[in-house]
Amino acid sequence: MREKVEAVLSKIRPALGGTSVSLVDVSNGVVRVEISVSSCAAGVSKEMAVELLEEELEEEVPEVKEVVAV
């Protein structure tokens, strides 16, 4: 499942602007990501990034139940 999640993250990263997302862990349907919002570039907020990731992951990887920013 980790590979599927990585593929979705790669697909969605351009839409996040200056916001950086790194996969930390995937277990029991919970995806943990580290999100860094750039103060210089126009990116999305941490909360918006989690929402976007959750929507995309739940659609493309049905095993995902939740996305958590750590």
Beta strands, then each sheet from edge to edge (+ up, - down):
strand 1: 20-27
strand 2: 30-36
strand 3: 66-69
sheet 1: 1+ 2- 3-
end
